[in-house]
Amino acid sequence: MCGILGIWHRDGRPVDVGQITVMRDRMACRGPDDAGLWIDGCVGLGHRRLSVLDLSRAGHQPMIDEDVGHVISYNGEIYNYRDIGKELVSQGISLHSRTDTEVALKAYRLWGWDCLERFNGMFAFGLWDAQRRGLFLARDRVGIKPLYYFIDESVVIFASRLGALAMHPSCPRRIDPEALGLFLELGYVPAPWSIFHGVRKLCPGHCLWIDQKSVSEMCYWNPDEIRINPSLAQKPVTALIEHLDDLIQDSVKLRMISDVPLGAFLSGGIDSSSVVAAMTHVADEIPQTFTIGFEEPRYNETNQARRIAQHFNTRHNERSMNSSDLVCLLDEYTRQYDEPFADVSALPTMMLSRFAREQVTVCLSGDGGDELFSGYPQYQIMNRLKPVYKSPLVFRRAVGQLLMSVPKHRWSMLGRCIQKHDSHEGFSYTKSIMKHTNPGQIYPEHGITSAQLFHDRSVSFPQVDEISQWARLDFSYYLPDGILQKVDVASMAVGLEVRVPLLDYRIVEFALSLPIKWKMQGQWNKWLLRKVLIKSCPKDRIALKKRGFCVPIASWFRRECRDMVQDELIPTYMEDQMGINPVEIRRMIDLHMNGAADCSPLLFALLSLVLWNKDLTSYSVAKTHPVLL
């Protein structure tokens, strides 16, 4: 993995070497092994490299295609680059390295934008087309790798991280009210928004062409268009299990190509266990596995991970964390997540990445299984509530109010959920971190709500059942902008590359085409994926229930971190600078501290927002100064 950066002054101003160097090196952790610049008058590309394939200087970036003058700054891995390279050579194109970067660069020369459809991998890159005098930006199908950009009449800037891009003096640093409102509901800022008004994220499966006259965006891969294949409902389950098993093993095999040490994250759940199972089948060596646990037994998954590791005979490594580790990580968390981000599981993910990096440079993870195979408990809950939503709203509101009076968090949540207009609005509520208040009460200028966002997106889906619609919404938003953002930043903070085999586009297309009967049966979610794992692991070793990377943040906020929450969230500057209602914040704090409700997701979001706002000084505009090259 790497950090990429580009500046094009469309008004003809030369790119300042000092400025672009400072911006590039704000992402030094993403590429500790090498750094490069390419500047040609008004155009400049920067790169920080984490060397994984071809560790020689032949992989140095930005990389130039000497035959035509194209230049690329590239982040990611194209796992089928060897096959594409053979095709390029057969077309008379010479390759001078063993890197996927050169394959991407020269594939663009031969096929133009269509090269993206040939790539199987995770990537984001910016390519200067010297012949057409324009900039080409692209992001992988699922959005595993990030790409931020800003465009106006005079300048184009792009970067892997917002913090680097925002150091350019032309980049606006005014908070976008819509983005802030969505963050306070979801805990992340969904693409194409960023927290800064005018700065955008390139959406997954999209590419962008910019020249002097125009800006053109194209979607080259659209999961919304993938229809459920009804014929698969009648296919023998054994054939489906074998097909999915073959896909996973081939995907894992591709993602084990590396010139540096490689391991795997292992939580003991279905997804990570499936990846580790495939690794043991295709690897020549016994894989290393890494797990983080907690001192609180209720949240500790190390026992389950250990059972899986013992079964597959991996070289297993464990470490635990407590509330003091959380506090120690907060400063680093704010520096690395340079856009507000409120998934508290990012903290153990940072610790896990740091732990793994002590021994390996690349790790495989099981991310994506929940979105593809309907693994989240919300799907089961909302599916059971579908008959309830057929009842009159006035009746549901009465029942909901009664349930909310029960002094238990889950009953209160259920009461609020059934009072929503319909099941789609109810699903939006289950995804919101504002469980005990409304967006308008916390942030009056919130603009578009997550319910509106989800509704507008679901309209574009083909005819699929409601559970599949909800899963596709998570695939479209929560996966790239929540889960994958979390893992990318946490791993890149320590120069660790994380690969996600279950998000191979062939697995994605197969999973999205599956009828729901192969994903949920009775109490079992991820049914088909579970069956694949059972082939190589006894049932009694497989986790019965999904737990996720749970963190005891609610109790930590009431005890060890109580003073920090009180001190950071009480000041009124949140109202003055952001328009957030301090009275409602105070009410949320009181509800949580008194044990009347679990408001920790929203409180953590507000805490991360406050700390991010304080850290804005680190976005200081890059100044011109001499740089030794």
N, C-alpha and C positions, 0 to 999 in steps of 0.2 A: 504494500500500500504506500501511497505517496500523498504529498500535498501539491496541488497545482494552482497556478495563478496566471492571469493574463491581463494586459492593458492595451487598448487601442485608442489612441487619441484621434478620433475621426476628423477633428479640426486641424490636424497636421502638426500639433505640438510634439516635440520629441519626448520619448519616455525617459524619465530621469533614473539613472542607474541606482542612485542612493535610495530613492523612494521605493522602487520595485524590490530592491534587496531587503529593506526593512519589512515590507509587506510579506514577502516570501518567507522570511525567517520567523515570522510569527507562527508559522506552521512547522517549525523545526522538528517537533516531536513526531510528526507524521512521517518524516523522512530523515532519520538520524545518520544515514550512511553516505549521503552525497547531496550536493546542492548545485544547481545550474541556472544560468540566465542566457537568454537569447534576445537581443535588441536590434531592431532595424528601423531606425528613425522613430516614427510615431507608433510602432508596434513592439511590444515586449512580452515575452513569456518567461515565467519562473517555475522552478521545480525543486521539491525536496524529495529525496528518494529513500525508500526502504527497500533494500536489495533482497529479492526473493528468487528471481530467475536470472540466470547469467550474471553473476556477481562482478564481472569484469567491467572495465570502462566502456565496453561496447554498449552497455545499457544506459549510459549517461543521458540525461534529459536536461532541457528540451532537445528532442531528436530531430534532425534535419534529413529530409529526403533530397540528397544532393542532385538527383536527376531532374527534379522539377521545382525544388525550392520550398516545398511544404514543410511546416514545422509543427510539432505536436508536444503538448504537455499532458501527460497521461497518468491516470490513477486507476489501479485495479488489476484484474487478471482476466484474460481471455483463455479459457481452459482448452479450447479446441484450436489454439493458435498453430499447433504443428500441422494439423490437416489443412488449415487455410494457407499456411506457409508453403506447403507442397503445391497447392493450386496456384499460388502466386508464381512460384518458380517455373511451373509448367507453362505459364503465360509469358515467360521471358523476363521476369522481374527478379533481380538479385537481392539476397538477404545477407547481411554482414554480421548478424548477431543471433543469439538464441533467445531473443526477447519477444514477448507478445506486443510490446510497444512498437517495434519495427513492423510487425505484421499488421497492426492496426493502421499505422501510417501509410503503408504501401497498399493495403486493401482499399483505403480511401482513394488513392491515386487510380486504382483500376476500376473500382465500382462506384465511387462517389458515395452519396448518402446510403445507397443500398447495402454498403458493407455492414451496416449495423445489424441487418437481418441474419447475417452469417455468424455473428459473434455469440458464443455461449459463455457467459461470464458475468462479472460485476465490474463496472467501469464508469468513469466520468472523464471526459477529456475536452480540451480546447485545441483546435487545429487551425493554424493560419494557412489559408489557401493562397499561395504566392501568385498563382496564375490568374485567379478571379478576383484577387484583392478583397478577400472577405474572411470572416471568422466563423468556424463551424464548431458548435458545442453539442455534446451528446451525453446522455445518461443511460445506464443499463435498464433493461425491461422492468425490473421490480423496484428499482430505486435503492439498491444496496449501498451505492456510493453517492455522496452528496455533491451538489453543484449549485452555488449561488451566483447571481449575476445582476448587474445594473447597466442600463442603457439609456442614454439621452442623445441629443443631437451632436454633442461634442466628444463623448467618450463611451467606451464599452469596457467593463471590468468583470472578470469572473474569478472565482476562487473556490477551493474545497471548503473553506470555512468563512463564516460571516465576519469574524474578527479580523481576518487579513484583508478582506475586501473593504471593510469599513474604515481602514486606515487611509484610503485614498481621499484626498481633499474634495473630490467631486461627489463622493458617495453620501447620500442623505442619511442622517442619523436621527430622524424624527420617528417616533413610535407610530406604527400603523394601528388605528383604533380597532379595525376588524381583526387584525392578527392578534392583538392583545385580548380581545373578547373571546376569540376561539381558544387561545392559550388558557385562559382562566376557566374555560369549560372542559377542555380536553387534556390539559397538561403538556401540550406540545403545539407547535405552530404548523398546520398542514400546508403542503405545497398547493398552489404556487406562491402563497404568502411567505414573507419573512417578517420578523418583528419590526424591521425598518420599512417605512413607507417608500415604495419605489424599487426596493431590492426584492428580487424574486428568486424562488427556487425552481430550477428546471424540473418538470414533473417526470416521474418514471416513464420509460418507454418513449421519451420525446427527444427531439433534436432541434437545434436552432441555427438558422443561417442569418448572418448580419453582414451587409455590405454598406457602401456609402448611401445607397438610395432606399434600402428597405430592410425590414426584419421579418423573417418567415419562420414560423414554428410548425413542426410536423410531428404527429404521433405515428411512430413506425411499428408499434406493438400495443394493441389495445385489449386488455383482459375483459373489458365490458362486453366485447363482441363474442366471447367464447360461450357457446350454448351448451346446456346440459344434453348429453347424448342419451336419449331414452332407450336405445338398444342395449346400452350397458347394464340396464336394470335386469335384463334377461340372461346376461352372460354368466357362465359358471364362475362362482366366486374363486375357485382355485386358479382359474386363468387370470383373473384380476390381481390376485395376490402375487402370482408369479411375475406378472408384468410390472407391477409397482416395485417388487423386490429387485428386478433386473434394472429398472430405472435408477433406483436409489444406489445400488452397487456401482453402476456405471458413473453416476454423478460423483460419488465419493472417490472413485478411482481417479477421475479427472482432477478432482480438487486435492489430491495427494501429490500432484506434481510439484516438486519444490527442490531447490538447491540448499535449503536451510532446514533445521530441525522442526518437526511438526507434531502436534498433539491434538487433543479434543477437550472441549468443555463437557462435563457430565453432571447433570442434575439428578439423574435417576428416573426422569420422566420418560414418556413414550418417545418424544422427538429426539432428544440427545442420545437415548439408549439405542434408537434405530440407527443413528449415524455411527455410533461406536460399534454396533454389531456389524455394519457393512465394512467398517475399517478393518475389523479382524478377519473378514473374508477376503479382502482384496490386498491387504498390506503384506509386505515381506517381513516386517518387523512387528513386535508387540507394541501397540500404540501407548502413548502416555495420556492419561486423563487427569483433569483438574476440577476440583469441587471446592466451593466456599459454603460454609455453614454458619450458624449463629449459636451463641451460648444458650439462648432460650430454646428449650426442647421443642416447643410447639412449632417453631419456624425452621427447625434444623432438618435439612434434607441429606445430610452426609451419610446416614445409615442406608437410605435407599440407593444412593449413588455407589456406596461401597459394595452393596449386594450385586449390583450390575457389573461393577469393575471386577469383582471376584469371579463372577460367572464367565466373563470374557477374558479373564487373566490379563488385564491391562496393568501397566505400571502406574498405579494410582497415587494421586497427591491431594491432600486435604489441608484446609486452613479455615479458621473461624474468625468472626468479627463480633464486636459488641458496640455499645452506644458511643464509647470514647473514640472508636475507629470512625464512626459516622462524623463526629465533630471534626476530627483531624482531616477528613477527606473533603469537607465542605469548601475550603478555599480552593483546592485543586479542582473540585467539581465546577465551581463558578468560572475558573479560568478556562477550562477545557470546553464546557458547554457555553459557548460564547453567544448563544441565543437562549432565551429563557426555556428551560426544560424541566419538567416536574415529575419524572418517573423515579421514585426513590430507589428502585432496584438498580438504577445506574450506579449507586454507591458500591454495592457488592460486586457489580460487574466491573467497576474500575479496580477493585481489590483483586478479583479473580484474574483480570488481564495482567495486572502487575505480577501476581503470583506465577502465572503461566509463563510470562516473559523471562522469568529467571532461568527457564530451561529450554524454551522453544521460541521460534519466531513466527510460526503459523499455527493457528488453531481452527478446528472445525467446530461448528455449533449446530444445534437443532432448530434454530429459528425458522418460523414459517409453517410449522406443522399445524398449529392451532387455526390459523386463517384458512389453510387449504383443506383441512379435514374436520372442520367444525369442532374444535376442541375447547372453546371457551364455555364456561358454565352459563354465561348469559344466554347462549343459544337454547340450552335445555330449559332454562327458566322461562324465557319468552315464548318458547314453543308450547309450554304447558299453560301459559296465560292467554293464548290466542282465543279460546272459547270465552274467557272472561271479557275480552274487549268487544264481544258481540252484545254484551249487556248494555242497557242505557247508561249514558255518562252520569246522569244524576244518581243512579243507583251505585255506580262504581265510586263516585266521590263520597257517598255516605259510608260505604264499606271501607274505603281508603282512610277516611278520617278515624274510623274505629280502630283500624290496624295501627295507625300512627300513635294511638294512645297507649299501645302495648310497650312497656319499657324494655324493648329489645331492639337492637339496631336493625336486624334483618327484617323484622315485621314492619318497622317504620319505613324501610326502603320499599318493601312490597306495597305498602299502603300508598306511598307517593307514586309508585310506578303505575298502578292500575287507574290512577286518576288522570293519566295522560289521554290525549284525544284518541289515539289508536296505537296499535302495536309498534309501528315504526317510531312514533314519538316516544313510546315506552322504551324501545331499544336505545334511542339516543340518550335517554335518562340513565340507563345502565352504564353507558360509556362516559357519562359526565362525572367530573370530580366535584361538581357543585350539587351534592346530594341533599343538603339542608338549607339551600337558599336558591334564589333565581338569579340568572345572569344580570338582569336589570338592577337588582338590589345591590350587588357588589360593584358593577361597572355600568353605569347608565348609558354610556356611549358604545355598548358592545357591538352594535351593527348586526351582521349576519350571525345566526345561532348555529350550533352544531346540528340541530334538527333540520334547519333549512338546508344546510350544506349536504347532509346525508340524503334528504329528500330529492334535491336537485340531481345528485349523482345517481341515485337508484332508478330514476326515470330512464336513464340510458341503458340499464341492464336489459338483456333479453328476458324472455318469459321463464323465470326461475322461481322456485318456492321461496317463502319468506326467510327461512333459515339460511339458504344460499345467498339471498340478498344481503342479510346482515353480515355474513362471512365475507362477502365481496366488499362491503364497506370497510371492514377491518383490513382487508387486503389492500385496499386503495389508500387508506389514511393511516390507521394505527400502525400497520406493519412498517411502511417506509419512513414515516415521520416520527414514530414513537420507538418501536422495537429496534429497527435497523439503525436509526440515528443514535440511539443509546449505545449500541454495541460498537458502531463505527468510532464514535468519539472516545468511549472508554478504552477501547483497544489501541487506537492510534495515539492516545496520550502516553503510551509506553512503547510505541513502535511495534505493536503486535498486529499481524494480519489475521483477520477472522474470515473464514469462508463458510458459506451456508448451502450445503448440498441439497437440502429439501427445496430450495428456491431455484434450482435448475429449471429453465423455462419449459423443458419437456415434462417434468413432474408437475409444474404449475398448470400447464394446459390439460394434462390428463386429470388432475384433481378437480379443476373447475368444470370439466365435462362430466364428472361422476354424479349420478342421481344421489339424492340425500340418503337413501336407504343404505348405501355403502359407507356412509360417514357416521350416521347416528342410528343405533338400534337399541331401543329400550333405554336403559340407564347408561349405555356405553357410547362415548363419543370417540372420534378418530378410529372408528371400527375397523376399517380396512388396514390402516397403518398399524393398528394394534395386532391384527392378524399376521402381518408381515414380521413383526418383532417376535411373535410367538413361535415362528418357525425356528428361531435360533436361541430362544430364551424361555425357560419354563414360566408358566402363568404365575406361579407363586412368587416370582421375583420381580414381576412387573407392577408398577404403581397402579393402584386401583382408582385413585382420584387425582385430578389435576390440582397441583398446588401452586405452580408458578414460582417465581423468585420472590417470595414474600419476605418483607422486612418488618420487624416489630416497631414501626415508626410511631404508631398510635401511643403505645406505652412509653416509648422514649420521650415523646413530646410532653407527656404528663409528668415524667420524672426527671431523668438526667438532663434533658434538653429544654425543660420548662422555662427557665430564665431566658435562654436564647430566643425562644419563640416570642415571649412577652416583650423583650427588649427590642427586637428587630421589627415586629409588626405593629407596635403601638404608635410610633411616630406618625405625624400627620403629613409628612412630605409625600406619601403615596397619593394622597388626595391632591396635593398641590401640583405634583409633576405628572401624575398619571390619571387623575380623575377617579380613583378608586375610593369607595365609600368607607371611611374609617369606623363609622358606627356599626356597620354590618360586619366588618372584620372583628371588632371587639366582641360582637355577639357570637361569632363563630369560635373565637378563642374560649369564651366562657362556656359555651356548649361542650367543647372538647375537654377542657380542663376539669369540668364538673362531672365528666363521665356520662352526660346526657346523650351524646352522639359522638360518632367517630368522624371528625372533620379533618383528620390528618392529611388526606390527599390535597384538599384545597389549601390548608395551612402550609404544606410543603411547597405548593406552587407559588404561594405568596412569598414565602421565605426565599425561594430560588429567584423570584423576580426582584426582590429587594437587594439580594446579594449581587445579582447581575447588574442592576442599576448602579450600585456602588462601584462595580468593577469597570464601568464604562470609561474610566480614566485610562485604562490600559488600551483603549481603542485610539489613543492619541494619534493624530494625523501624522503620517510618515513625513519626516522632514528631509530636505535635501542636504546631504553631507557626503564627503569623499568616502569611497568604498574601495578597498583593495580587492582586486579580482584575481 
